[in-house]
Amino acid sequence: MSNTYLCAMPQLPALNLPPFPFQLKEEGGKLYIFDEIRKKHLILTPEEWVRQHFIQYLIKERNYPKGLINIEGGLKVNELAKRSDILLFNTQGEKYLLVECKADTVKLTQKAFDQLAQYNITHKARIIVLTNGLEHYCCEIDHENKTYQFLQEVPVYTTETLKR
């Protein structure tokens, strides 16, 4: 028997992101969430809960077009196959924003920052974000000068934002 819910169920943790009306369903004793980017239901893990919230935040609060977002894309790090959580492209097809999501129970340690930095060696995104749904760290990277600066929040989408 499958039940579909149009909003978050009370046992799911509240995050430090706006609430969104997710489509959830229970099937075979497991809870699933609909991913509107990949157009399919996924098992609702704590990390997926954070990832889906952050995707909606990018779309609804920061105005990024869905068509520029890639979820769990593959990459190689030291010859190992890895997956980046969220990768956003600019309108020229260049990598612009990389997001690493952790479950809300995971502390954002140096190890998590190192993982994100390692992924960005491959991607070379201008903006990187580390989040566990409760804390969010956003940096703008100047690859040419090998510097970075923390930002207060993810930049709002404009066609000019993505050109820089």
C-alpha positions in Angstrom: 0.0 0.0 0.0 1.4 3.4 -1.0 0.4 6.7 0.8 1.4 10.0 -0.7 1.8 13.1 1.5 2.0 16.6 0.1 3.8 18.1 3.1 6.6 17.2 5.5 5.6 14.7 8.1 6.1 15.7 11.8 8.8 13.1 12.6 11.2 14.6 10.1 13.7 17.1 11.5 13.2 20.8 11.1 16.1 22.4 9.3 17.5 26.0 9.2 16.0 26.4 5.7 12.5 27.4 4.7 9.9 24.6 4.8 8.8 23.4 1.4 5.7 21.2 0.4 7.5 18.0 -0.5 5.7 15.1 -2.1 6.5 12.1 0.3 5.2 8.6 0.0 5.5 5.5 2.1 6.0 2.2 0.3 7.1 -1.2 1.7 7.8 0.4 5.1 10.2 3.0 3.6 9.7 6.7 3.1 10.4 8.3 -0.3 10.7 11.9 -1.4 10.1 13.2 -4.9 13.1 14.9 -6.5 11.7 17.3 -9.0 15.1 17.7 -10.8 15.6 14.0 -11.4 11.8 13.4 -11.7 11.7 10.4 -9.4 11.1 9.3 -5.9 14.2 8.6 -3.8 14.6 6.9 -0.4 14.4 9.6 2.2 17.7 9.5 4.1 18.7 12.2 6.4 21.2 13.5 3.8 18.5 13.4 1.1 16.2 15.5 3.4 18.9 18.2 3.5 19.7 17.9 -0.2 16.0 18.3 -1.2 15.6 21.3 1.1 18.7 23.0 -0.3 17.6 22.3 -3.9 14.3 24.0 -3.1 16.1 26.9 -1.4 18.2 27.5 -4.5 15.1 27.4 -6.8 12.5 29.2 -4.7 14.6 31.5 -2.5 17.7 32.3 -4.7 15.9 32.0 -8.1 18.2 29.5 -9.8 16.6 27.8 -12.8 16.0 24.1 -12.4 17.6 23.4 -15.8 21.0 24.6 -14.5 21.1 22.1 -11.6 22.8 18.7 -11.6 22.3 16.3 -8.7 24.8 13.7 -7.6 27.0 14.0 -10.7 30.0 11.8 -10.9 33.6 12.9 -10.6 37.0 11.4 -10.0 39.1 12.3 -7.0 42.5 10.6 -6.8 41.3 8.0 -9.3 38.3 7.2 -7.1 34.7 7.6 -8.3 32.8 10.1 -6.2 29.5 12.0 -6.4 29.0 15.7 -5.8 25.6 16.5 -4.2 24.5 19.6 -6.1 26.3 21.2 -9.0 24.9 24.3 -10.6 26.0 25.5 -14.0 25.9 29.0 -15.5 24.1 29.7 -18.8 27.4 29.1 -20.7 27.5 25.5 -19.3 30.4 26.3 -16.9 30.4 25.0 -13.3 29.3 27.8 -11.0 28.1 26.6 -7.6 29.0 23.3 -5.8 27.1 22.2 -2.7 28.1 19.4 -0.4 25.2 18.2 1.9 25.5 16.3 5.1 22.8 14.9 7.3 21.5 17.3 10.0 23.2 15.1 12.7 26.7 15.4 11.1 28.9 18.1 12.4 30.6 20.3 9.8 34.2 19.6 10.6 37.5 20.3 8.8 37.1 16.8 7.2 33.8 17.9 5.5 35.4 21.1 4.3 38.4 19.2 2.9 36.0 16.8 1.0 34.3 19.8 -0.6 37.6 21.4 -1.4 38.8 18.2 -2.9 35.7 17.9 -5.1 36.2 21.5 -6.2 39.7 20.8 -7.4 37.9 18.9 -10.1 34.9 21.1 -10.6 36.5 24.6 -10.2 33.2 26.1 -9.2 33.3 29.8 -8.2 30.9 29.3 -5.2 31.1 26.4 -2.8 28.6 25.6 -0.1 28.8 23.2 2.8 25.5 22.5 4.7 24.0 20.0 7.1 20.6 21.8 6.9 21.3 23.6 10.2 24.6 25.3 9.4 25.5 26.7 6.0 29.0 27.9 4.9 29.3 29.6 1.6 32.6 30.7 0.0 33.5 32.5 -3.2 36.7 31.1 -4.7 39.2 33.0 -6.8 40.9 30.2 -8.6 43.4 32.5 -10.4 44.7 34.1 -7.2 44.1 31.0 -5.0 42.1 32.9 -2.4 38.6 32.6 -1.0 36.2 34.7 1.0 33.2 33.6 3.0 29.8 35.0 1.9 26.9 35.7 4.2 24.6 33.7 1.9 24.3 32.1 -1.5 24.1 34.8 -4.2 20.7 35.4 -5.7 20.5 34.2 -9.4 20.6 36.8 -12.1 22.1 36.4 -15.5 24.9 38.8 -14.3 25.6 36.6 -11.3 26.4 33.6 -13.4 28.6 35.6 -15.9 31.2 36.6 -13.3 
